[in-house]
Amino acid sequence: MIEAEWWDYDTAEDLAEAVAGDVAFIIESAIDARNECFLVLPGGKSPIPVFEKLKASKLPWKRVTIIPGDDRLVDVTDPLSNANLLARHFMPLGARVVPLTAGKLGVRQAGEAADARLADLKWPADLVWLGMGTNGHTASIFHGPDYDEALSSTKRAIGLTPDPLPPEAPVARVTLTRSAILSARAILVTIDGDEKKRVLEEAIDEGAKSEWPIGRVLADAEQPIDIHWRKA
């Protein structure tokens, strides 16, 4: 059974304020304990209000390492690149941002390169922050030919091709695996809208038997999951 605590908000501003406060607390706690912090953050537009609030906080960013939880197989300068988004927000503050992808590689080779790059970081992550699509995917763990590998692999990252490809970004991906996600000291999920809430509630109830990827990913999590939800 997935242990999840729900936090509900009326506005995007309220959600952003609360999540930014939680992330800031994790950063400060990790630095107090180990003199460094390692974050896994999502891409896309939804996290940007939280990023803006974090940027306004006086945090010791030079001791923070950030990676995206997944990325598209595009050049790091491409607008679709999650690493590009994170770098633009946090590198000017002094944080270290490590991309998952580099160069023009095939799906399998990109996954192998990402896994090798992640081996140089100090695991476990202090936080993995996840989003979720209406199809239940999280990070880039989609249904498709690589779905089972993303759920069962002991690697930290793999390359995969969603099936069908998402129309807003119809490209192959690199993603953290379920194993890497569940190794985190803390896991946080942000979603909005009634449909996503319904999907996530169902996924949590069904756990390892769920048809929704996020249910399979979070099944058997040993840490409690904080879910921040806003009615769209």
N, C-alpha and C positions, 0 to 999 in steps of 0.2 A: 504494500500500500504506500503510495506516494504521500509524504507529509507536506502539505502545502498550506501557507497562510496567505489569505487574500486581503489586499488593501484596495479599497474602492475610492474613486475620486470623481468629483463633478466636472472638473475642468482640466484641460491640458496643463495649465499653469500649476495647479495643485499637485498633479502627478509629477511634473518635472522637478518641482521644489522638493518633494519627498524623496524621489529617487536620487537626485543629486546629493541630498543629505546623507542617504545610505552609502552611496559610493564614496563620498568624502570621509565618512567614518571608517570605512574599510581601508582606504588609503592610509589614514592617520594611524589606525591600529596596526596595520602591517609594518609600517615604518617604525613605530615604537617597538614592535616585537623583533623585527629582523633587519631594520635599517633600509628596507627596500619594499617595493610593492609591484605585483605583477597582475595586470588586468586583461581580461578578454572582453572586448566590447563589440556591440553590433554595428552594422552599417545602415545605410538607408536614411530616410528623412525623419523617421519617428524619434530617434534618439537626440536629434540636434538641439531641441530646447533644453534637454538635460546637459548636453555638452556645454551649452552657453552658460548655464548656471555654474557648472564645475569650473569653467575658465575664469569666472569672476571670484572664485574662492582662492584664498591664499594658502595653497597646498604646496608641499615640497616636490614639485613635478620632476625635478632632476633625479629623483630616486624612484621614479615610476617607469615601468616598462609596459607597453600596450601592444596587443596584437588584435586583429579582427578575428571573430569566431569563424568566419568564412570569407571567401572572396571569389570574384569572377575571374576567369582566365582572360584578363585584359591587361594592357599596359598600366603601370602604376599611375601614369598621368591621365588615364581615361576617367571621365566622370562616373563610370560604373564601378570604379575601384573603391572598395571599402578602406583599404590602406591609405589611399589618397585622402579620403574624408577624415580619417583619424589623424593623419599627419598634419593636415591643414589646421585642425583644431588644437592639437596638443604639442606638436613639436616646437612651435614658437614659445611655449611655456617652459621648455626644457625637457619634456618627457621623451623617452626613447620609444619610437614606433617601429615595430618589426613587421614587414609585410609577409604574407604567406606565399605570394607568387613572385616570380622574377623571370624575365625573359620569355621567349616564345617556345613553350614546351607543350607536348601533348598532355592529355589528361593524366595518364598514369605517371609520366615523368614529373609533372608538376606536383602531384601528390607526394611522390618520393622526395622531391627536393624540399617541399614544405616540412615534411616529417623530419628530415635531417636538420633543417634550420631550427626547428622547435626544440631539438635535442640540446641545443646550446643554452636554453633558458632554464631558469630555476623553478622547476615544478614542485608542488602543484600551484596553480594560479590562485591568487587570493580571492578573485571573483570571476565567475563566468556570467555575463549578462546576456540573456537570450531574448530575442523577439519570436514571433510566430506568425505564419501566414494563415489565411482562411482554410488552406488545405492541410493544416496541421504541421507543416514543415518547420524546423527550427535549425539555426545556423544554415547550412545548405544540405541538410539531411532530408532529401526528397525521396519519394518513390522513384524507382528506376532500376537499371541494371546493377548499380553499385550500392543499393539501399542496405542489403544485408551486411555488406562489408563495413559500411559506416557504423552499423550497430554493433558488430561483433569484433572488429579489428582491435588488436592491442596497440596499434600505431596511434600516434597523436593526431595525424592528419592524413587524409587520402584525397585523390582527385576523383570527381564523379560527374556524371552527366544526368541531370534530371530528365524524367520522361513523364509528361511532356515538358519541354523547355518553357520556363515562365515567359510570357509574352513581353513583360517589361524589361527583361534582361535575358534574351535567348542565347545564353552562352554556357559552356561547361564551368565547373566550379572546383575550388579546393575548400574542404571543410574540416573543422575539428571532428573527431570521432566521438561517439558516445562515451568511450573510455576516457578520453581527455576531458570531456565536459564534466563527467561525474567525479573526476579526481579533484575538482576545485574545492577550496575551503568554504566557499559560499556560492550559491546560485540564485540569480534574480531573473524574473521574467516580466516583461512589460507588454501589454496588449491593449487594444481599444476596440470598442464596439460589441454589441450583443452577440453577433455571430461568432467572433473569436472566443468570447467567454463560453459560449455553448460548447464549442469544439474542445477548448482546454479542459473544461469541467468533465466532459465525456472521456477525454484522453486520460485524465488523472484517475477517474473511476476505473477505467479498464486496464491501465498500467501496461504490463508486458503483452497483454492480449489485444491492445488497441490497434485499430487500423490507422490511427493518426500517428505520424512519426514522433511527435513530441511525447506522446504517451509511452512509446517504446524507449525513447531516449532517457526519460526521467524515471522509468521503472527501476526500483531497487536503489534509488538514491539514498545514501546514508544521512545526508544533511537535509534539514528542512528547506523547502523552496519558498521564497518570498515572491508573490505574484502581485504586480501593481496593474490595476485595470481601470480604465476610464470609459464611461459610456459615451459613444461617439455622438 
